[in-house]
């Protein structure tokens, strides 16, 4: 295996791990914000409105990506709703009605917010925060160095404003359960096709070349995701003790 192959696989692994970590952290941040708001105000409805307003730019991007992608692949769209609503044990912050179709088009519509959100994060990270440098710092294995690099990035012009944009978009872009549903069979088909490709012995060079070509873009995205993960982690470090303090005072 060449150095390029190892580097590409490392970046792809970091991308997957970062997205999995973000899925968990995003939920924790949302729950902690709502809990703190509830203990301060005593209103569950107000807690829902606060997290909605906090993530509003990302919610618009999420639902807008659904709508635009659906229109692009020829699907009719209906009601476009951006407002918190109770969905069982969860709170939905928005929704778009899209006609049913084949799993391929439904999958594209479902993952559109994740793709659009990552594109926005990568652009902000690359142009504002120089987040690819975070990967180099992360390679040292020193958490303090990663956090220090994070605060250095925040000191850029309008750093706090752009950090909020990263926070709102990144914590709103993960697909919901209904978004992920049509993607499951597509993922299984893709894995099956990849296994057949390898078993039959078809040449791997085209795939290796493609991955090597897109690796720099993925690296920029991973740097932005790491920036967001550090941001979410620091927020949790503040919100969790605050929630405990407020709970004891009630």
C-alpha positions in Angstrom: 0.0 0.0 0.0 1.4 3.4 -1.0 1.8 6.4 1.3 -1.0 8.1 -0.6 -3.3 5.2 0.0 -2.5 5.2 3.8 -3.0 9.0 4.0 -6.3 8.8 2.1 -7.7 5.9 4.3 -6.6 7.8 7.4 -8.5 10.9 6.3 -11.6 8.8 5.4 -11.4 7.2 8.8 -11.2 10.5 10.6 -14.2 11.8 8.6 -16.3 8.8 9.7 -15.2 9.1 13.3 -15.7 12.9 13.4 -19.3 12.5 12.0 -20.1 9.8 14.5 -18.7 11.9 17.4 -20.6 14.9 16.1 -23.9 13.0 16.1 -23.5 12.2 19.8 -22.2 15.7 20.8 -24.9 17.5 18.9 -27.6 15.7 20.8 -25.9 16.3 24.1 -25.5 20.0 23.5 -29.1 20.3 22.4 -30.3 18.5 25.6 -28.1 20.5 27.9 -29.2 23.9 26.4 -32.8 22.8 26.8 -32.2 21.6 30.3 -30.5 24.8 31.4 -33.3 26.9 29.9 -35.9 24.8 31.6 -34.3 25.1 35.0 -34.0 28.9 34.6 -37.5 29.5 33.2 -39.5 26.5 34.3 -41.0 26.3 30.8 -40.4 23.3 28.5 -41.9 25.1 25.5 -39.5 28.0 26.0 -36.6 25.5 26.2 -37.7 24.2 22.7 -37.9 27.8 21.3 -34.4 28.7 22.7 -32.6 25.7 21.0 -34.6 26.5 17.8 -33.5 30.1 17.8 -29.9 29.1 18.6 -29.7 26.8 15.7 -32.0 28.8 13.3 -29.4 29.4 10.5 -28.6 25.7 10.4 -32.3 24.7 10.5 -32.9 26.9 7.4 -30.0 25.3 5.7 -31.1 21.8 6.6 -34.6 22.2 5.4 -33.5 24.3 2.4 -31.2 21.5 1.3 -34.0 19.0 1.4 -36.2 21.3 -0.6 -33.6 22.2 -3.3 -32.5 18.7 -3.7 -36.0 17.4 -4.0 -36.7 19.9 -6.7 -33.5 19.2 -8.5 -34.3 15.5 -8.8 -37.8 16.1 -10.0 -39.8 15.6 -6.8 -42.8 17.7 -5.8 -42.5 19.5 -2.5 -45.2 20.7 -0.2 -45.3 22.4 3.1 -42.0 24.0 4.2 -42.1 24.4 8.0 -39.4 25.9 10.2 -40.6 25.9 13.9 -40.1 23.5 16.8 -42.7 20.7 17.2 -42.9 17.7 19.5 -42.2 14.3 17.9 -42.4 11.6 20.5 -39.4 12.0 22.7 -37.7 14.4 20.3 -38.2 17.9 19.1 -38.3 18.6 15.4 -37.1 22.0 14.4 -38.4 22.0 10.8 -39.8 19.8 8.1 -40.4 19.7 4.3 -43.1 17.6 2.6 -41.6 15.7 -0.3 -43.4 13.2 -2.5 -42.4 9.5 -2.2 -40.1 8.2 -4.9 -37.4 5.5 -5.5 -34.8 4.9 -2.8 -32.1 6.6 -4.8 -33.8 10.0 -5.1 -35.1 9.8 -1.5 -31.6 9.0 -0.3 -30.2 12.1 -2.0 -32.9 14.2 -0.5 -32.3 12.6 2.9 -28.5 13.2 3.0 -28.6 16.6 1.3 -28.4 18.6 4.7 -25.3 16.6 5.7 -23.6 17.3 2.4 -24.6 20.9 2.3 -23.6 21.4 6.0 -20.2 19.8 5.5 -19.6 22.0 2.5 -20.4 25.2 4.5 -18.2 24.0 7.4 -15.4 23.3 5.1 -15.6 26.7 3.4 -15.7 28.6 6.7 -13.0 26.4 8.2 -10.7 26.9 5.2 -11.3 30.6 4.5 -11.7 31.8 8.1 -10.1 29.5 10.6 -7.4 27.6 8.6 -8.8 24.5 10.2 -6.6 22.0 8.2 -3.8 23.1 10.6 -5.8 21.4 13.4 -5.1 18.0 11.8 -1.4 18.6 12.1 -1.8 19.6 15.8 -4.1 16.6 16.4 -1.3 14.3 15.0 0.9 15.3 18.0 -1.6 13.7 20.3 -1.6 16.7 22.7 -5.1 17.8 23.7 -3.8 21.0 25.1 -2.2 21.9 21.8 -5.4 21.2 19.9 -7.4 23.5 22.3 -4.7 26.1 22.0 -4.9 26.0 18.2 -8.7 26.3 18.5 -8.5 29.5 20.5 -5.8 30.9 18.1 -8.3 30.3 15.3 -11.0 32.2 17.2 -8.9 35.3 17.4 -9.3 35.8 13.6 -11.4 38.7 12.4 -15.1 38.2 13.4 -14.0 34.8 14.8 -16.9 34.5 17.3 -19.4 35.3 14.6 -18.0 32.6 12.3 -17.7 30.2 15.2 -21.4 30.7 15.8 -22.1 30.0 12.1 -20.1 26.8 12.4 -22.0 25.8 15.6 -25.5 26.5 14.1 -24.8 24.7 10.8 -22.8 21.8 12.2 -25.2 20.9 15.0 -28.2 21.1 12.6 -27.0 19.1 9.6 -27.2 15.5 10.9 -30.0 13.6 9.1 -33.0 12.7 11.2 -34.3 9.2 11.6 -36.8 9.7 8.7 -34.0 11.2 6.6 -31.8 8.1 7.1 -34.5 5.6 6.4 -34.3 5.4 2.6 -30.4 5.5 2.8 -30.2 2.1 4.6 -30.9 -0.1 1.5 -28.7 2.2 -0.7 -25.8 1.7 1.8 -26.3 -2.1 1.7 -26.4 -2.1 -2.1 -23.2 0.0 -2.2 -21.4 -2.3 0.2 -22.5 -5.4 -1.8 -21.4 -3.8 -5.0 -18.0 -3.0 -3.5 -17.6 -6.6 -2.3 -18.4 -7.9 -5.8 -16.0 -5.4 -7.3 -13.2 -6.7 -5.1 -14.0 -10.4 -5.4 -14.2 -10.3 -9.2 -10.8 -8.6 -9.2 -11.7 -5.5 -11.1 -8.9 -2.9 -11.1 -8.7 -0.7 -8.0 -6.6 2.0 -9.6 -9.6 4.1 -10.7 -11.0 4.1 -7.2 -7.6 4.8 -5.7 -7.1 7.8 -8.0 -10.6 9.1 -7.3 -10.0 8.9 -3.5 -6.6 10.5 -3.9 -8.2 13.4 -5.9 -10.9 14.2 -3.4 -8.7 13.6 -0.3 -7.6 17.3 0.0 -11.3 18.4 0.1 -12.1 15.7 2.7 -9.1 16.9 4.7 -10.4 20.4 4.8 -13.8 19.1 5.9 -12.3 17.0 8.7 -10.4 20.0 10.0 -13.6 21.9 10.2 -15.4 19.1 11.9 -12.6 18.8 14.5 -13.0 22.6 15.1 -16.7 22.0 15.7 -16.1 19.0 18.0 -13.8 21.1 20.2 -16.4 23.9 20.2 -19.1 21.5 21.3 -16.9 19.9 23.9 -16.1 23.2 25.5 -19.7 24.2 25.5 -20.6 21.0 27.2 -17.9 21.6 29.8 -19.8 24.8 30.7 -23.4 23.6 30.3 -23.2 20.3 32.3 -22.0 21.8 35.6 -24.3 24.7 35.1 -27.2 22.3 34.7 -26.3 20.4 37.8 -26.0 23.6 39.8 -29.4 24.8 38.6 -31.0 21.4 39.3 -29.8 21.5 42.9 -31.2 25.0 43.4 -34.7 24.1 42.3 
